Amino acid sequence: MSRFYTAKEVREHAFHDDAYVSLNGKVLDLTPLIAAYKEMPKFAHLTKPLVQVAGTDISHWWDAEANDLRSCVDPNSGMRTYAMPLGRVPHMPTIYPDSNIDLNYDVPWWKDPQYIIGALTSRTRRIRIVNTLTGDETTLEVCAEETLEELLRERYLSINAHARSYTWVRLDPDPRELDMSRTLEDNGIHDEADSFEDLGLNADYYIPAIHLYYNDDLTEA
């Protein structure tokens, strides 16, 4: 299921066997591509640049006008080729004709939707989740585009397996039930971090809270 990711979450996948990158606002999981090429001795070396950039944003590789990876003129041949300072990567042709290349793909990975697992958030924000039954409080970094249902599923359910047995409420000051199909902003929980910074305060000077009230129909974990 497609979801939003923070840059921090992408950075957590920075290994040869767990490799995410972000490209033009999309998050790609290149783990299966790297694994497949490592099984082919002739082409395994092509994965090295991808492992080097795993966990980072590679949008600077992209030429928006050409809708493709950036290109340059090779000084030796005078031919136009992809501009890859770290070296050639899978699905990238050689400058000169070469029969010893892998052509077992239809679409290069940077244009192949099968590697896209979600989108990179345009903005992160923090929210406090207060469990009124247990008194536990959790502060989460979330994506501004996430609905409360997505926030629950992707970020809070691992903390509280019975989170769906609670009503999510905002106290401002009167209690009001929140719409789980809408974002924090659409639920009237505004992100005031920029306003605080304009006043010389820390962006986390105030972190809004959502209070969880337990229902009687306890769901299964």
Steps between C-alpha positions, in 0.01 A plus 500: 500500500641839398569742784689815590853488639710751688860562393604344830316179414673484162839546671431194713517284185862560403639150450573264212221268614259779597533793261250784460554822306278798433473640148279791397274460801463123461655236726652200324601168651802386300568198721367242250688663212829494691442141612426386145813661360720364777400153378655581160881516535542693173273779618535498880738798490219717361326490838783678682380856420147408611627366832701821545190719463260271690304696757541834320319724255630466142281764336816684396556213255186604312454730201143629518505637146611170350288298745796270545825474690744783434729461203831645389742479209774245551831684441668198345234393253308822456181297548218591735465266795355496850684722750574258783798610714480182710504275194256310283198339667262220395295563184741770383644451151870520423646772280632259242315197359549209736343155473598424858220703660175406670194572287259295708266787586225696328515824699807637682461493877479879533183494287361165616196532732567159655774655714285787628375427852372843597557873500742723687320743725525869420492581870525321833338602825475367853191390690444367852272199544361478854337175612252611765449140618864427584639851525768419242610779269684450170648770280511409131660661197241470224449602139275800447317319218404197711143448610444400862418148380837481325671645805335236716583214265857594410626664819289437808362147465843353575499693828142419598363189327148586621508857367187440292304447822540867587320813389744768388408835652637854492452725804500862382359564757180299457537134397430422135535168323747504214436377147742213439472543122642852516844646571600681817469835321159411358393405852588850618827399668726759344878485469630812672872414486581779251316757710699402808828527311401845369465603865843360585357196674587136445280333237401246766405769752148360491407157364123448464342195657237246403326323789393138460189389689445128543189339355344181640545294182864401546641389168738212456869583481 
